[in-house]
Amino acid sequence: MAVDLESLSEATSGAIGAVVSTTILYPLDTCKTKYQAEVRAQGHQRYRNISDVFLEALSSRQVLSLYQGLGTKNIQSFISQFLYFYGYSYFRRLYLRWSGKNSIGTKANLVVGVAAGACTVIITHPLDTVSSKMQTSAFGKSKGLWQSLKESTWSEAYDGLGISLLLTSNPAIQYTAFDQLKLRLLKEKQREREGSSPSPESLSAFSAFVLGAVAKSIATCLTYPAIRCKVTIQSADADDDDPKEVRPNSSKTITGALRTIWQKEGIVGFYKGLQAQILKTVLSSALLLMIKEKITRSTWVLMLALRRYLLLTRNRLKSG
């Protein structure tokens, strides 16, 4: 079976973009995750806002701990984004071939995005769980990847799988919104330049950044309550010196997380940290899509060159 070079190129450029954006924004991601993971109890609230997490790391001289779990997160980001972009591109091409259409509609795009996301989540969920536990551990007390995996059972590794599958709608909404906005923008640019240049239009880095930010903002606002529940489920256990009622065992299930947040914080609790989530995910996704747009063509050229090299090598071996 021939390799789909276009899908492979999309996947590689997307995965590279994910690793770069994750590394740049990781301290913000750690602060955001620790803030989201805390469920307020009576008389106990460690973090009043996201800046308190950073100040805690600074006061305890554990600033480098803001990078705890970066390696695991990068592995998870690379694999998940590679699988997602490959699946998204591959399923999209299959749909266009099957339907005979030149473009894909919004509904079909959502279905394709959810299908690609579901396949990705099932494979990468253990890494996602370990990464969340490492980020929400006390500063300086985070365990390594292999130790965390060894100490976890299969059921613990797949904590929050159901809600993660539900959240496959997030990237589906994001990339659908991005593709639709991108299509409209390129059509406008092509209409303005009609007759002046035969070369195809492409997004500038700034345009890709802005469209990525808008698309991710839409997706995040629509799915945030589920994101908060997922972080609560996957977060590390409370420290020994914390009150036991802060992190009840029941919060490790979807219904338990919903009940805990509702009882401790009310309906507002489901949107705790929304601003930080939007800031982090918008910057991350915008950077990812900007980098992906800029390197996709180069990746495609490299893929073609690699295929040509492999074909020449195989022919030489056969002739030899």
Sequence and secondary structure as in RCSB ss.txt:
>XXXX:A:sequence
MAVDLESLSEATSGAIGAVVSTTILYPLDTCKTKYQAEVRAQGHQRYRNISDVFLEALSSRQVLSLYQGLGTKNI
QSFISQFLYFYGYSYFRRLYLRWSGKNSIGTKANLVVGVAAGACTVIITHPLDTVSSKMQTSAFGKSKGLWQSLK
ESTWSEAYDGLGISLLLTSNPAIQYTAFDQLKLRLLKEKQREREGSSPSPESLSAFSAFVLGAVAKSIATCLTYP
AIRCKVTIQSADADDDDPKEVRPNSSKTITGALRTIWQKEGIVGFYKGLQAQILKTVLSSALLLMIKEKITRSTW
VLMLALRRYLLLTRNRLKSG
>XXXX:A:secstr
    HHHHHHHHHHHHHHHHHHHHHHHHHHHHHHHHH   BTTB S SSHHHHHHHHHHTT GGGGGTTHHHHHH
HHHHHHHHHHHHHHHHHHHHHHHH  SS  HHHHHHHHHHHHHHHHHHHHHHHHHHHHHHHS TT    HHHHHH
HS HHHHTTTHHHHHHTTHHHHHHHHHHHHHHHHHHHHHHHHTTTT  S     HHHHHHHHHHHHHHHHHHHHH
HHHHHHHHHS    TTS GGGS GGGGSHHHHHHHHHHHH GGGGGTTHHHHHHHHHHHHHHHHHHHHHHHHHHH
HHHHHHHHHHHHHHHHHHH 
